[in-house]
C-alpha cells in the first residue's frame, strides 16, 4: 500500500500507473492525467474539481463521493469501481465515459451529456437522471430499481436487459428506446392497462 502522495509535487501525469494508493479526501483539483491507470486506488471523497482525464482507466477503485465538478473526462473507463453518492452534474461538456461492473448507487446525473455512454452490469439503484441526454446509451444487465428519469432525452437508449427500470414517456423523450417485457408491463400498469397473456390472473 502506498502511503506517500504521488500527486503532491506534479500537476501533469502521462502514462502513469497508480496502484494501491490510499488517500481519502485527496486534492486532485486542476491536475491533468493522460493515458493513466488507477488500480485498486482508495480515493473516497477526493476533490477532482477542474481536473482533466484523457484515456484513463480506473480498475477496482473506491471513488465514493468523489467531487468531479468542472472535471473533463474523455475516454475514461471505470471497471469494478465503487462510485456511490457522486454528483456528476457539473462535469464539463460532452464527457465520454464507460462503466463496467460498477456501483453507482445514489449518484446524480443532472444536465449531463451521456450520449452513447455504456453502463454494463452496474448497480444504478436510486440514481437520478434529470434533464440529461441519454441518446444511444446502453444499460446492459444493470440494476436500475428506484432510478428516476425526469426530462431526459433517451431516444434509442437500450434498457432491454436492465432490471427494475421505469421511464415515463410522458416526462422523457423515449422514441426508439428499447425496453424489456417487465418494463413494458410496468408502463402499461401505470396507465391502468392490463396486457393480455401477462395479467396477474395468468
C-alpha positions, 0 to 999 in steps of 0.5 A: 500500500502506498502511503506517500502522495504521488500527486503532491509535487506534479500537476501533469501525469502521462502514462502513469500507473497508480496502484494501491494508493490510499488517500481519502479526501485527496486534492486532485483539483486542476491536475491533468492525467493522460493515458493513466491507470488507477488500480485498486486506488482508495480515493473516497471523497477526493476533490477532482474539481477542474481536473482533466482525464484523457484515456484513463482507466480506473480498475477496482477503485473506491471513488465514493463521493468523489467531487468531479465538478468542472472535471473533463473526462474523455475516454475514461473507463471505470471497471469494478469501481465503487462510485456511490453518492457522486454528483456528476452534474457539473462535469464539463461538456460532452464527457465520454465515459464507460462503466463496467461492473460498477456501483453507482448507487445514489449518484446524480446525473443532472444536465449531463451529456451521456450520449452513447455512454455504456453502463454494463452490469452496474448497480444504478439503484436510486440514481437520478437522471434529470434533464440529461441526454441519454441518446444511444446509451446502453444499460446492459444487465444493470440494476436500475430499481428506484432510478428516476428519469425526469426530462431526459432525452433517451431516444434509442437508449437500450434498457432491454436487459436492465432490471427494475427500470421505469421511464415515463414517456410522458416526462422523457423523450423515449422514441426508439428506446428499447425496453424489456417485457417487465418494463413494458408491463410496468408502463402499461400498469401505470396507465391502468392497462392490463396486457393480455397473456401477462395479467396477474390472473395468468 
